[in-house]
Amino acid sequence: MKIRLSGGVVASGRHAWIARPSGPHRLLDEADARPGTPVALGPEEAPAQDVANAVRELSLLVADGGAVAAGAGVDLGGGFRSARLDGARGDQRDAVLAALRAVGLHGAHRLGERAGTLVALFGPAVTKRVGAAAGRAAEEGRWAALHLASAASDVLGPEQLERVLALEAPEGVDLTPGGRPSVLAGYLRQVFGPVPAPRRLPLILDLWERVAERRAGLARREARLATQSRRDRTEDLRKRRRHDDDEHIVWQVRMDLRDEHPSLADIARWTPGRWYWHERLQRAFADAIAATALLRTATAVADHGLEDGLERSAPVLRAAASLMPDWAAGKAARRVPGLTGLPVRPGAYVRDFARRLDAGRPMDAKFAGYVKPRLACARDFALIVIEDIGRVMGDMVGTHDDLLREWSPSLESWREAAGYGRPPAEWDGILPWSGPMLGDVEPLRRRLAPKQDPATVETAADLLWYADLIDALARLYGHERAQPTPGTGRPWFDHDPPPAGEPLTPRLDSLMGAVSGAAQLVALGGVPPRAPRTWAALTAGLMSATAIAEALTGDFAVPAPLAALDGATVPGTRLRLKIARSARDVAEWADYMGNCIAGPAYVEEAREGRSGLAGLYDADGLLVVNAELMPLRPASRGWRVSEIAARFNDAPDETLEQRFRDWIAGIPGAAKDETAPVPDELPPVRPARRRAAPRLVEEAGPALGELALGSWEQVAPESLGAFAAVAETEPDAALVRLRRFGGPQLTGAVGRALDEGSTDLVRLWTASGHRPLRRALDSLDPALRDRFDQLPLLLGEPPLPKTLRRLVKLPAVADAYSLDLVARRVRRAIGVLALRDDPVIARAFAKPTAEPLLCALAVTVTCAAPDVHLVPVMPPRTTTVPGYPATALEDEEGPWQRALPAARELGADTAVFWDEIAEHGLRVPASWLAHGGWAALWSRAHSRRR
């Protein structure tokens, strides 16, 4: 038997076995398995036990190194070696590096002769010294250096590779989190081809340093945010604080009026006195200091560990605790039935921490269990306190300026413990707020003399303590400090600003991302400088190319009806409409608004005239809102607002949004001229040419479009309504908006929609099961499917080949393609929520659910084995699932086998399903079983078998 393997190799006289749930399966034909499938190659007469051992070793290899590792020809024992069937992506260096990581340096002999391994990794010019350096890198676990060196071997010499192999990444930081070495090698050749050979190594070393710095910052951000609860408690705190404020005001009214039951008229005549405003200011100030102390403590614990972090934060905690008296702490911690158990003010937690630190209690597991849940609320307290300060200042500025100037709490003890984050010599204050508070007094920057202690000059009216709070929140997000947002209103600072940079600037999130971004610039026409000394100089030179400038400044084909409204005032408002004319316009908008309106999806649509991008400006020339305008179908019907958002994608004013939508709805559509003019002289007829190749769009487009349109018309409106609930938009705009969401953003949107009850899990599951494009492809003439073998790529993730991009832009296909794409991504988001054991999934399973949904999620959790509290539904090595009616995992017609494709859409690697069943049994999170256990859950699901 002849088996064609990856790389075009044909194995003669050998047989191939693959792992199946039932055991080793011998391939009689390559069609029995998918292209690139890992196989165990061995002699036909091999004993069954040798075959079983080899397939088991193959499974372990794939589990550790991925399917790509099988292509390295690893010795599996008994005369067997690993391989991959033809059709696998990548080259031999990818396989060897993956296998080496899987077996380790001690198992490198299983890959064959050392010389062959080195040639596969670094090419035929490899030297013994390079091999020795590679061995040291592998032994020390410096896989990122080995990855980069293997990829860079196409552009660097042996001595230069030794320098690369000696590189070290920061501890716990992976500089190559994704991408194959062969792909990185291709990008490096593209970028460094025009660069002189002596300059290549310094550029790669500098790139390593820049990416390492960026990745360390991202890891630091992730570790700091990990101290915070995944559950958003801001709304709970908001309700709790509102209740506390209401109670206090009612008590004060009764005290002032000396009446336990004042009349409505007496309450209406009551006006708060000076004490009321002074108390609000003092409370906001104390809460800000306490929230700052909690944030700094959470950051210190993330950076230095629990014990060291608390010791570093002890002075700050004690200083903040001194601002809250005992009676206020007791009142803040009082429980209120029906409301959150969190204290109403952060100072209650700060006092608890300070008291426990002063008591000298051991920082053991019990102490950690006390501290960590309380630190997890630091971000939520900070966000709520920032809101409260904004309300207090909004209520007092302009009406109680005299009280603002009189208020002057001491800051010296706080500054002695906390110091300064921002240089006081550079602080001008927040003019709309600090101006009325300071009165005739100059800002801190001007009052502070050289070498003078700022704490002796600073006052609360300078509001530097307020900036400290937002800076502490920004440091929790991994930034040095918050960024000012002048002219935007409160809170005046952005604690998590988007990364700066021009569009198309290569990102430094990974080596692959940086080099691929530079390669994209080269592909667009960028030319490297003659002798760049740093990576930044290289990318700056690429960005300065004329072709890149054209990509950023190309004009948009603005439809005539929209162009006619450019500069007009939106009726009923004072806002002026501006239509973007170029990519540079939207790049400037995105830089200010903090949105993605300059992204490729928006720009491409606007450049081709299929949409209009708009901005609304106020009387002061400040951009208030961005919107995307799309034509209705057919275009003669008019226009609609596809998306609209204020700064940082906040919701715009409801009245403004409605007036703008009504105005846009009245814009006439493009009139279609059905009478084409007859030319005076007919052009000469060119001789017909035979087509060089099949034309997919022209030949398959009409048939597929008709089928896709028919499938689309069968989609129930409530399905689009479920997606609209996730997108927080109208149904006709939901798919466009959801397509532009990144993975984490979509997961958050799905979780929010389920949490708020705007849709339910069963409804969303049903909606995401509609696949009009898949049905259309299944119904397409088999001859067309065979002729155009690219069509199945429509059912995968973008980017698509150019021909398919043209195909999905056809009006008859576009909606079906969008629904298929969004449905798959929504299911992946549901899978992520399940693996996190998100409470929204557990709450959904407390109600009647659907059998396919439960089975698919149970399979997903079983396969992934996430780090949450899992409970076995059945013992290991059994296949009968309890419940009424009982079911069997191996039943081909049963719900569990039918759930496997859906589980793969949820993100499950179902290849390990039977291994997990054998070791642990079918498992689900314990939170799913809170309402009656598995029997009750299965009963609720079996009653709705859809």
BELGI-V232798 format. One record per backbone hydrogen bond with DSSP energy under -0.5 kcal/mol. NH is the residue of the N-H (numbers start at 1). CO is the residue of the C=O. E is the energy in kcal/mol with one decimal. If there is no record, write none. Layout:
nh: [NH;NH]
co: [CO;CO]
e: [E;E]
//
This chain:
nh: [3;5;5;6;8;9;11;11;12;13;14;15;17;18;20;23;25;27;28;32;33;36;37;39;40;41;41;42;46;51;52;53;54;55;56;57;58;59;60;61;62;63;64;65;66;69;70;71;72;73;75;76;77;80;81;82;83;85;86;88;94;95;96;97;98;99;100;101;102;103;104;107;108;110;111;112;117;118;119;120;121;122;123;126;131;132;133;134;135;136;137;138;139;140;141;142;143;146;147;148;149;150;151;152;153;154;155;156;161;162;163;164;165;166;167;173;175;184;185;186;187;188;189;190;191;192;193;195;196;199;200;200;201;202;203;204;205;206;207;208;209;210;211;212;213;214;215;216;217;218;219;220;221;222;223;224;225;226;227;228;229;233;237;238;239;240;241;242;243;244;245;246;247;248;249;250;251;252;253;254;255;256;257;258;259;262;267;268;269;270;276;277;278;279;280;281;282;283;284;285;286;287;288;289;290;291;292;293;294;295;296;297;298;299;300;301;302;303;304;305;309;310;311;312;313;314;317;318;319;320;321;322;323;324;325;329;330;331;332;333;334;334;339;344;348;349;350;351;352;353;354;355;356;357;358;359;360;360;361;364;368;369;370;371;372;374;374;375;376;377;378;381;382;383;384;385;386;387;388;389;390;391;392;393;394;395;396;397;399;400;404;405;406;407;415;416;417;418;419;426;427;428;431;433;434;435;435;437;438;439;441;445;446;447;448;452;456;457;458;462;463;467;468;469;470;471;472;473;474;475;476;477;478;479;483;485;488;492;494;495;497;505;511;514;515;516;517;518;519;520;521;522;523;524;525;526;532;538;539;540;541;542;543;544;545;549;550;551;552;553;554;556;557;558;562;563;564;565;566;566;567;568;570;573;576;577;578;580;583;586;587;588;589;590;591;592;593;594;599;603;604;605;606;607;608;609;610;611;612;614;615;616;617;617;618;621;624;625;626;627;628;629;630;631;632;637;638;639;639;640;642;642;643;645;646;647;648;649;650;657;658;659;660;661;662;663;664;665;666;666;667;669;670;673;674;676;679;686;696;699;700;701;701;704;705;706;707;708;709;710;711;712;713;714;714;715;719;720;721;722;723;724;725;726;727;728;729;733;734;734;735;737;738;739;740;740;741;746;747;748;749;750;751;752;753;754;755;756;757;758;759;764;765;766;767;768;769;769;770;773;775;776;777;778;779;780;780;784;785;786;787;788;789;791;793;794;795;796;805;806;807;808;809;809;810;813;814;815;817;818;819;820;821;822;823;824;825;826;827;828;829;830;831;832;833;834;835;836;837;838;841;842;843;844;845;846;846;847;851;851;854;855;856;857;858;859;860;861;862;863;864;865;868;870;871;873;874;877;878;881;881;882;885;887;889;891;892;894;897;898;899;900;900;902;903;904;905;906;907;908;910;912;913;916;917;918;919;920;921;924;926;928;929;930;932;933;936;937;938;939;940;941;942;943;944;946]
co: [11;3;9;84;5;6;3;9;10;1;1;42;40;25;23;20;18;16;26;29;30;86;34;83;17;39;81;15;43;47;48;49;50;51;52;53;54;55;56;57;58;59;60;61;62;66;67;68;69;70;110;80;80;77;41;74;39;37;4;85;91;91;92;93;94;95;96;97;98;99;100;104;105;107;108;109;113;114;115;116;117;118;119;123;127;128;129;130;131;132;133;134;135;136;138;137;141;142;143;144;145;146;147;148;149;151;152;152;157;158;159;160;161;162;164;170;173;180;181;182;183;184;185;186;187;188;189;192;530;196;196;197;197;198;199;200;201;202;203;204;205;206;207;208;209;210;211;212;213;214;215;216;217;218;219;220;221;222;224;225;376;231;233;234;235;236;237;238;239;240;241;242;243;244;245;246;247;248;249;250;251;252;253;254;254;259;263;264;265;266;273;273;274;275;276;277;278;279;280;281;282;283;284;285;286;287;288;289;290;291;292;293;294;295;296;297;298;299;300;301;305;306;307;308;309;310;313;314;315;316;317;318;320;321;323;325;326;327;328;329;330;331;336;332;345;346;346;347;348;349;350;351;352;353;354;355;356;357;356;362;364;365;366;367;368;370;371;371;372;374;375;377;378;379;380;381;382;383;384;385;386;387;388;389;390;391;392;393;396;396;400;401;402;403;411;412;413;414;415;423;424;426;429;430;430;430;431;433;434;435;438;427;443;443;444;449;453;454;454;459;460;463;464;465;466;467;468;469;470;471;472;473;475;474;494;492;485;489;483;493;494;502;175;510;511;512;513;514;515;516;517;518;519;520;522;521;529;534;535;536;537;538;539;540;542;545;546;547;548;549;550;581;606;556;559;559;560;562;562;563;577;565;575;570;617;568;615;613;554;582;583;584;585;586;587;588;589;590;596;599;600;601;602;603;604;606;605;605;629;627;578;625;576;615;622;618;616;616;645;614;643;612;640;610;638;634;635;664;667;630;628;640;628;626;650;624;593;646;647;653;654;655;656;657;658;659;660;661;662;663;664;636;635;671;672;674;677;684;694;695;696;696;697;700;701;702;703;704;705;706;707;708;709;710;711;712;716;716;717;718;719;720;721;722;723;724;724;730;730;731;731;733;734;735;736;737;738;742;743;744;745;746;747;748;749;750;751;752;753;753;753;760;761;762;763;764;765;766;767;816;771;772;773;774;775;776;777;781;781;782;783;784;787;788;790;791;792;793;801;802;803;804;805;806;807;810;810;811;813;814;815;816;817;818;819;820;821;822;823;824;825;826;827;828;829;830;831;832;834;833;838;838;839;840;841;842;843;844;941;944;850;851;852;853;854;855;856;857;858;859;860;861;866;868;924;922;922;917;875;879;887;880;883;881;879;888;890;891;891;894;895;896;897;898;899;900;901;902;904;903;908;909;910;912;913;914;915;916;916;871;869;925;926;927;930;929;932;933;934;935;936;937;938;939;941;944]
e: [-2.0;-0.6;-4.2;-2.4;-1.2;-0.7;-3.2;-0.5;-0.7;-0.9;-0.7;-2.8;-1.8;-2.6;-1.1;-2.1;-2.7;-2.7;-0.5;-2.0;-1.4;-0.9;-1.8;-2.9;-2.7;-0.6;-3.3;-2.4;-1.5;-2.2;-2.6;-2.6;-2.6;-2.6;-2.1;-2.5;-2.3;-2.3;-2.2;-2.4;-2.6;-2.4;-1.9;-2.9;-2.3;-1.3;-1.2;-1.3;-1.7;-1.3;-2.3;-2.7;-0.8;-1.0;-1.9;-2.2;-1.8;-2.0;-2.0;-0.7;-0.7;-1.3;-2.7;-2.3;-2.1;-2.6;-2.6;-2.0;-1.6;-2.7;-2.0;-1.1;-1.5;-1.8;-1.9;-1.3;-1.8;-2.3;-2.3;-2.1;-1.7;-3.0;-2.3;-1.5;-2.2;-2.5;-2.4;-2.6;-2.2;-2.0;-2.2;-2.4;-2.5;-2.1;-1.0;-2.9;-1.6;-1.6;-2.9;-2.6;-2.7;-2.3;-1.9;-2.9;-0.9;-0.9;-1.9;-1.8;-2.1;-1.6;-1.0;-1.7;-2.8;-0.9;-1.7;-2.0;-0.6;-2.1;-2.6;-1.8;-1.9;-2.5;-2.4;-1.8;-2.4;-3.1;-1.2;-0.6;-0.6;-1.4;-0.6;-1.2;-0.6;-0.5;-1.4;-2.3;-2.8;-2.3;-2.4;-2.3;-1.9;-2.4;-2.9;-2.7;-2.3;-2.2;-3.4;-2.4;-1.9;-2.3;-2.7;-2.4;-2.4;-2.7;-2.5;-2.3;-2.8;-1.6;-1.4;-1.8;-2.1;-0.7;-2.6;-2.6;-2.2;-2.2;-2.9;-2.1;-2.3;-2.0;-2.6;-2.5;-2.4;-2.2;-2.5;-2.5;-2.4;-2.5;-2.7;-2.1;-2.2;-2.9;-2.6;-1.1;-1.5;-0.6;-2.2;-2.1;-1.7;-1.0;-0.7;-1.2;-2.5;-2.7;-2.1;-2.3;-2.6;-2.6;-2.4;-2.5;-2.6;-2.6;-2.1;-2.2;-2.4;-2.8;-2.3;-2.2;-2.3;-2.5;-2.6;-2.1;-2.6;-2.4;-2.4;-2.6;-2.0;-2.1;-2.8;-1.8;-2.3;-2.4;-2.1;-2.3;-1.5;-1.1;-2.5;-2.5;-2.2;-2.3;-2.5;-1.4;-1.3;-1.6;-0.5;-2.1;-2.6;-2.1;-2.3;-1.8;-0.5;-0.8;-2.1;-2.4;-1.3;-0.7;-1.9;-2.6;-1.7;-2.5;-2.5;-2.6;-2.2;-2.4;-2.3;-1.6;-0.5;-1.0;-1.3;-1.7;-2.5;-2.4;-1.1;-2.3;-2.5;-0.6;-0.6;-2.4;-1.8;-1.1;-2.0;-2.5;-2.4;-2.5;-2.0;-2.6;-2.6;-1.8;-2.3;-2.6;-2.0;-2.0;-2.7;-2.6;-2.2;-2.2;-1.7;-2.8;-1.9;-3.3;-1.8;-2.0;-1.4;-1.6;-2.7;-2.3;-1.3;-3.2;-1.9;-2.1;-1.4;-0.6;-0.6;-2.1;-3.3;-0.6;-1.8;-1.4;-2.8;-2.1;-1.8;-1.8;-0.8;-1.6;-2.0;-1.9;-1.4;-1.5;-3.0;-1.5;-1.6;-1.6;-2.1;-1.5;-1.7;-2.6;-2.5;-1.8;-2.3;-2.5;-1.5;-1.0;-1.6;-2.5;-2.1;-2.6;-1.4;-1.8;-2.7;-0.6;-0.6;-1.9;-2.3;-2.3;-2.5;-2.7;-1.9;-1.9;-2.4;-1.9;-1.7;-2.1;-2.5;-1.6;-1.4;-3.1;-0.5;-1.9;-2.6;-2.3;-2.1;-2.1;-2.7;-1.4;-1.3;-2.0;-2.5;-1.8;-1.6;-1.7;-1.3;-3.2;-1.0;-1.5;-0.7;-2.4;-2.0;-1.1;-0.5;-0.9;-2.9;-2.6;-2.6;-1.9;-2.7;-3.2;-2.4;-3.1;-1.4;-1.3;-2.0;-2.1;-2.0;-2.9;-1.8;-1.6;-3.7;-1.8;-2.0;-2.6;-2.9;-1.4;-2.4;-3.0;-1.6;-1.2;-2.4;-0.8;-2.5;-3.1;-2.4;-2.6;-2.5;-0.5;-2.3;-1.9;-3.3;-1.2;-2.7;-2.3;-2.5;-3.4;-2.4;-0.6;-2.5;-2.3;-1.2;-0.5;-0.5;-2.4;-2.3;-0.8;-1.2;-2.4;-3.5;-0.5;-3.2;-1.4;-1.5;-3.0;-2.5;-2.4;-2.5;-2.6;-2.5;-2.1;-2.6;-2.3;-0.8;-0.9;-1.7;-0.7;-0.7;-0.6;-0.9;-0.9;-0.5;-0.5;-0.7;-2.3;-2.9;-1.0;-0.9;-2.6;-3.0;-2.1;-1.9;-3.1;-2.5;-1.8;-2.3;-2.7;-2.0;-0.6;-0.9;-1.5;-1.4;-1.0;-1.8;-1.6;-1.6;-2.3;-1.8;-1.3;-2.5;-1.6;-1.5;-1.5;-0.8;-0.8;-0.6;-1.8;-2.8;-2.1;-0.8;-0.8;-1.2;-2.7;-2.5;-2.4;-2.1;-2.7;-2.5;-2.5;-2.4;-2.3;-2.4;-2.8;-0.8;-1.2;-1.1;-2.3;-2.6;-2.6;-2.4;-2.4;-0.5;-1.0;-1.4;-0.6;-2.3;-2.1;-2.7;-2.4;-1.6;-0.7;-0.6;-0.9;-2.0;-2.5;-1.9;-2.3;-0.7;-1.4;-2.0;-2.2;-1.8;-1.8;-2.2;-1.8;-1.7;-2.5;-0.7;-0.5;-1.6;-1.5;-2.6;-0.7;-2.6;-2.4;-2.5;-2.3;-2.5;-2.8;-2.6;-2.1;-2.0;-2.8;-2.0;-1.9;-2.1;-2.3;-2.2;-2.1;-2.3;-2.2;-2.3;-1.6;-1.2;-2.6;-1.5;-1.1;-2.7;-1.6;-2.0;-0.6;-0.7;-1.2;-1.0;-1.9;-2.4;-2.6;-2.4;-2.4;-2.5;-2.5;-2.2;-2.5;-2.3;-2.5;-2.3;-2.6;-2.1;-1.0;-3.3;-3.6;-0.9;-1.7;-0.9;-0.6;-3.3;-0.5;-0.6;-1.7;-2.9;-0.9;-0.5;-1.5;-0.6;-1.6;-1.0;-0.5;-1.0;-0.5;-2.5;-2.1;-1.6;-1.5;-1.1;-2.6;-1.1;-1.8;-1.3;-2.4;-2.4;-2.3;-1.9;-3.4;-1.4;-2.0;-2.7;-1.3;-1.4;-1.0;-0.6;-1.4;-0.8;-2.0;-3.4;-1.9;-2.4;-2.0;-3.1;-1.2;-1.6;-1.5]
//
